Amino acid sequence: QPESVPAGPFDVVLAAFNFLFNLRDRDAQRQCLATCRDRAADGGRLVVEAFVPDPEMRSGRAEAPGPATGVRILTETDTDRGTVAGEHVDAGGRRRPWHVCFASPTEIDALAADVGWALEERHEDWTGTPFLSEDSPAHVSVYRPA
């Protein structure tokens, strides 16, 4: 919520490690980017780090083994909405739900442009590896005021 964000102004606003995707939907993502723009100093920057969704991803349900023995990961993907809802279920039946609303770099650029940001540069990672379109697994994108 915008009222819970410090007033700023900030020289840099950082949305790291898929932060943007943890918001419930596109409207919440747009509102977050607008709040970042409102809190940025004149000439400030927004930096977004996120994974690049697999363009071959399909809607549907899936179950897969988790990273630990006895853990299952259950997911339901809706590519029309750009969401994946899921849960980790451990051997004792305990459930840990999660939800992401993913967006391609191009979709993030459009959301950012809607609220006054323009893409300045994009890399695959924090070390400056060149971004190779949608083939890169992740991106670090820097936006400036439009």
HUSULBEL-V338941 format. One record per backbone hydrogen bond with DSSP energy under -0.5 kcal/mol. NH is the residue of the N-H (numbers start at 1). CO is the residue of the C=O. Records with the same first field share a line. If there is no record, write none. Layout:
NH->CO / CO
This chain:
4->1
5->2
9->39
10->39
13->45
15->13 / 47
16->14
18->49
19->16
21->18
22->18 / 19
23->20
29->25
30->26
31->27
32->28
33->29
34->30
35->31
36->32
37->33
38->34
39->35
40->36
41->10
44->41
45->11
46->143
47->13
48->141
49->15
50->139
52->137
53->51
57->54
60->77
62->75
64->73
66->71
71->68
72->89
73->64
74->72 / 87
75->62
76->85
77->60
78->83
82->78
83->78
84->100
85->76
86->98
87->74
88->96
89->72 / 87
90->88 / 94
93->90
96->88
98->86
100->84
101->21
102->82 / 100
108->104
109->105
110->106
111->107
112->108
113->109
114->110
115->111 / 112
116->113
117->112
118->144
120->142
121->142
123->140
124->129
125->129
128->125
131->122
133->131
135->132
136->133
139->50
140->123
141->48
142->121
143->46
144->118
145->44
146->116
